[in-house]
């Protein structure tokens, strides 16, 4: 604003005389208009804004509207989010955690996925023990028996990422497939025989009689199996990722877990 005034004053000194008085008046009016417009802009900058109305929308992991306050319908695993409706706590190990909706929309799909979870848990528990045992003892046993080792060149267990599965004899894969078929047949047999009393994952195999007879004991045993199985699935995934990244056996990466006394 002041730079405009200074410029106009300098120009007015050269232009002011009897013959250009009219021009001076025009410049003076423009100066007043510029000052007024500048002051109005400054005043508008400090004017308070109108209060906006805020709208609060509650979201959760499952995309469903949250319950009313005071209703105890929240997930035990994620207390800040509501549990999926299908997970009502009747199954062992149910803590209301299913952010991707794998359980499905009905009881039938939930039971099917629980069967799959139990089977994967048991396989993972076997694998998480067998993986490091193979890396520790496969080569010594193979050398003692005069057989080739099935480990990779760097001493890792054979897998899809590590390679070496082509070294495994075909008879082994036939035995594994046959065993899996027997387990599935026994599971189907138990479902047909026991009906409503069928326990998920029951394949008629309990040589040590670990499963209790009472309902509360069965629920506790199933919960323990699921918890151990879920940890095992995470552990075996960790083995695979670690060896794929570092290219060394997991027993060498963390020897204090696998060779504490060696």
Secondary structure, 3 states (H helix, E strand, C coil): CHHHHHHHHHHHHHHCCCCCHHHHHHHHHHHHHHHHHHHHHHHHHCCCCCCCCCCCCCCCCCCCCCCCCCCCCECCCCCCCECCCCCCCCCCCCCCCCCCCCCCCCHHHHHHHHHHHHHHHHHHHHHHHHHHHHHHHHHHHHHHHCCCCCCCCCCCCCECCCECHHHCCHHHHHHHHHHHHHHHHHHHHHHHHHHHHCCCCCCCCCCCCCCCCCHHHHHHHHHHHHHHHHHHHHHHHHHHHHHHHHCCCHHHHCHHHHCCCC
